[in-house]
Structure formats: structure tokens, C-alpha cells
Amino acid sequence: MTIIIEKATIKMKKLLKYILLLIYVALMPACGEDSGLDGVFANKPFALVTAADGGRTSISAVIDDGKRTIRLTFDKKRDVDAVELTFQLNPGYAMVSPKEPETTMDLTQPRTVTVSSGAGEVSYEISARNETPVLSASFLFRGKPIEGVIDHETRTVSFPITTIYASEYPEELLGAVPLDITLSDGYRPTSEKVSYDLSTGESFSVYKGRNTYTYRLVADIAPISVADHLSDFRFRRGVNLAYWMTEADRDWLGYVMPAQFPLWKELGFDHFRVPVDELCIFDREGQFNEKAVGKLHELFTWCEQNGMYAILDMHTLAPREGSDSYREEELYDPAYPEFRTHFVNVWRKLAAEFKAHNPKCVAFELLNEPHDGTPDATGWNKLQNEVLTAVREQDPERIVFVPAMGWQDYNYIKYARVAEEDPNAVVSFHYYLPMLLSHYKMLAWVGYQGAVQYPGVVIPTQSDADKYPQYASFHKTTYNADRIMGEMSNAASDGRNAGLAVHCGEFGCSKNVAEAMRLAWFTDMVAAMEANNIPWTLWECLDGGFGFVDMEYGIYRINCPLLKVLTGKELTDAEAKVLLQKYGFKTE
């Protein structure tokens, strides 16, 4: 506070001295002509010279009375052939040339300004130059220099970028760009920062003396349009090639043989979802398992040649380094940034490896059943953009399935986000509701051994609800065709509102459910999805607890009534047996 008061006092003293000086000069004629200008204004005709800077402000000239020069330096580039000038003279002086104190001059070359006083005339050389704070700004992007276009009038630096695809994410590509900035002599940056976010219009500032100049950085993106391959990806009914390349602790690579690929087309399916675990296709050093990758290439090539489609699904990541198991929540944990980077790099490698396959036949799915713990998929959407950026750098036109959050819950479709101009994105959800029915006496639901019902109240009796209180809510839960139809309608509607096609990547019902109930559930599911134009892939293609093929002691059997519900293919048991034998499956 003391310092502020002292500074104010000093300013007041200076002002008072100046006022007294003016009074003294005004009274000088009364003291006789000999007084003249021998005082403070002797040989100092100009109090101030200003010039319009081309905008709504003005700049002050540097006046050197010793050299008799007036120098104007513009920090905004402007033409100097018609500079609006204002000459403010000290007492006792008058303008000679130009005659008026407010005038316009061509300063493309130095000019002469003449003033007069009682002591005679004196001339000064006046000149102007452009000295902009920022001379250049550039950065290297995808191997090419991007030069900024500097507008000193609006204080913006615009970077024209023509190498970003419409399916990419500028906030990921331009979020931390190291800029090479060249300043005019005497100008200094206000901070040591070197990287800037060009996607949000971040600013940087420079200073010279007491003046500070702030420039806004703008990415002027002219995106490269991408072809719409999704319109040609004619998928409707598919199967998951479950267990073929998952569960790395067991060698499942012989589970599906290339010679058997045609079986599912003959059964009426048109596409495969191919779940893969990272440890099945990569080793611990991050190198490809050539045998597994070779089989994927074989499948994709067969699909291209036979009018089928495939979705490569990253089903489970390897545990992060230092951990013994995969925990998805660690992808969002700031304590493990290297795990997040690892996930991005996995997809960078996959995109490069399979880039040569026809984008109209082979698609990617980023991750199975993510669950970031947020109510609106905030954590996943940020990570998804990072992964998609890595994919799009390699393959900008590949069809990509982005999973709904919450274990691919259809209720999270509304939060799916992709680049607005990306025509090749699909949001995928899974449906196993009600869980007590679809997972009856299986997996995490094996604890319930009472009765179930479909359609109707899932636990039909009060006695079972009382016996298994942890499942009692299902005694108040009803599922039927109308409910499933409504939920599929909501899924389709949320997809449309998000501007995305919708796909049901998994659905199925436990084989422990009574056959009539199970067929009724599948019938209602397929009808609801087809009524809402939702393509789907059934969970499991062979054996397992959910699908349409049964296997016991190495003997395979097709559930023909269920196959008819799924694809409309009608087979007798005998015909199904012959078909299985044709593709090398034991039937007796």
C-alpha cells in the first residue's frame, strides 16, 4: 500500500510541475521577447506525434530532437502510403509543412516536416516502418511443414491444414503441437511454453517494453472426405467365432478350421464377429503371433472372396505390465498412463497389419464391454478418440464399431460419440436381458437354482423369491415380446439421434432354460431387432452355453428349430447331420 501511495505522489508532483511550466510559458511574452524558448521547450517543437495504426487505435512516434527524426513503427502490418498523422506542438511553435497539425502523408519514403518558432524554422525527417511482433509461426505435421498465416490486425495466426481426414479427431492430433515461432527484434514470449492446443483456439503472448501482444492460434482444417463403405457392408445376421482366438491359456486355434468357414454361410449367416484376446495374437514382447495372425488373414480373405463380412473384436487386453490380470478400470486411471498408451498402440499395430483388406468386408471393433464407471461414458469417449485416432492414421476409411458403455448396455447408446463427418462408424450393444434367464444356472448366476419363466414374471413363485433373496427383484420383473420390442426400439432411436448405425454384437440364452421358453425368447429378440433394422451376431457359433449348436462328448448337433428362428433356414435333423459331416464335424 505504501508503494502505491508513493507512486501516486510522484505522478502528482510531475503533473504539477508540468502545469506550472505551461503557466510560465504563457506568461513569457509579458517578460519581453528575449525570453524566447530558452526554457524547457527550446529545440523541442513536438510534444507528441501519433498515427492511426490502421484500426481503431493509434501509435506514438519516437521523436529524436538531437537527430531531428520522427520514427513510426507499426506492430500491425499496414500500408504506409496514406498515414493519418496528428502533430501536437509545444507552446511557441507552429506548423509550416504540412500546414495543418492533422494531415495524411505518404510515408513509403522518408518525408520532411517543418515547424517555425520565434527562433526560425526547423525541419525533421519523418519515416514509418512495419515491425510486427510475430514474423512467422510453423510446425511439422505428418512430415510436412505447416506455415501460419498471420493477421496482425485481428492478432490471429491461422494454420491451413489439408491432411486430416473427416473421420479423424483434431483435438487428438492438434492438442499439443510444438510451434516454431520467430519474433521481431526486441520482442520476447511471456512464457517458456512451446506446445499449444490448436484445436481450441489457444493463445500465446509476446512483449516489448511495457507492451504485450496476444495472438490467437487457429487450425483452419479442410478435411479430406472419406468414402462411405458402411452402405456396402451388407450385414444382417451373424455369429461370434467365440473361443477361436480367446482364452490364451488354452490353444483354441484349431477350434475353427478354414475349411469350415462356408458352413455358416450355408446356414444363412452373412457375417462373423471375431473376438480376439491380445495374448492370442501378440506375445508378451508385443510381437504378432504369426500363426494366429495368419489365420485371421485367411478368414478375411475368404470373406472378401465369398460375400461374407467380418468384425475384428478386441475382446480382452493383456494385463498391464506389473499386473497379473486385466483390469479395464486401469485404462482410465491416471496412475497407469502407460497402459492407456499400450492399448492405443495395440490398435495402431492391428490397423497397420490388416489395412490391406477390403474396407467393405472387414471392420474393427475397439473393445468388448467397456465400463468406465461414469454415468455418461466420459472416460471411455476420451479413450475411444485416442484409439480411433491411431486407427484412422493408418486406415481412415475402415468401418469401426464403437462399443456402448456400461458393458455395452443399450441404455448407453445415447452417449456414443464419433467424428461428425465419419460415415463408417457403428455403435454396438449387447443384450442378455433378463440376465437371470439368459444366464440361467451359468457363470455368475449359478447361485440361483429355482424356476424361471418367459414370457412373464422372471421368477414366477414367491417361494423361490424367498429362498433366493438376492434375486428376489426378478419376482417383480416382467419380460415379454412387448418389452423387448420397446427396448430394441429405444436402441435404434438412440442410435439415430447419435447419427450412428446400431449393431447388437452379442445376445443369447442359456441352454439350461426349457426349450419352449428359450425359443420364445429368441423369437421375440430376432423379431424386435429385425423390426428396428438392427443387425446382430449371436454369441457362440459352436458348442457353448448360448448358441444353436450342441456338442456332447465330441458329437455335434444343430438345434434346427432355433436355426429357423435365427436365419429362416429350415433343416431336418438328418439334413443338419449331413451338413455337419460335410464340414468335418463328428455327428455320431
WOFENPE-V760127 format. One record per run of one state. SS is the DSSP state (helix for helix, strand for strand, loop for the rest). FROM is the first residue (numbers start at 0). TO is the last residue. Records with the same first field share a line. If there is no record, write none. Layout:
BEGIN
SS=FROM-TO, FROM-TO
END
This chain:
BEGIN
loop=0-0, 31-31, 35-44, 52-56, 60-60, 64-67, 74-81, 89-92, 97-100, 105-109, 117-118, 130-132, 141-142, 151-154, 161-163, 165-168, 173-175, 178-178, 183-186, 189-193, 196-201, 208-209, 221-222, 224-228, 232-235, 240-243, 245-256, 266-269, 282-286, 288-288, 306-307, 316-326, 331-332, 353-360, 365-376, 394-398, 403-403, 408-408, 415-423, 431-433, 438-441, 445-454, 457-460, 467-467, 476-476, 479-479, 497-499, 507-513, 531-533, 538-547, 552-553, 558-558, 567-571, 582-587
helix=1-30, 32-34, 169-172, 229-231, 257-265, 277-280, 289-305, 327-330, 333-352, 377-393, 404-407, 409-414, 434-437, 442-444, 461-466, 468-475, 480-496, 514-530, 559-566, 572-581
strand=45-51, 57-59, 61-63, 68-73, 82-88, 93-96, 101-104, 110-116, 119-129, 133-140, 143-150, 155-160, 164-164, 176-177, 179-182, 187-188, 194-195, 202-207, 210-220, 223-223, 236-239, 244-244, 270-276, 281-281, 287-287, 308-315, 361-364, 399-402, 424-430, 455-456, 477-478, 500-506, 534-537, 548-551, 554-557
END
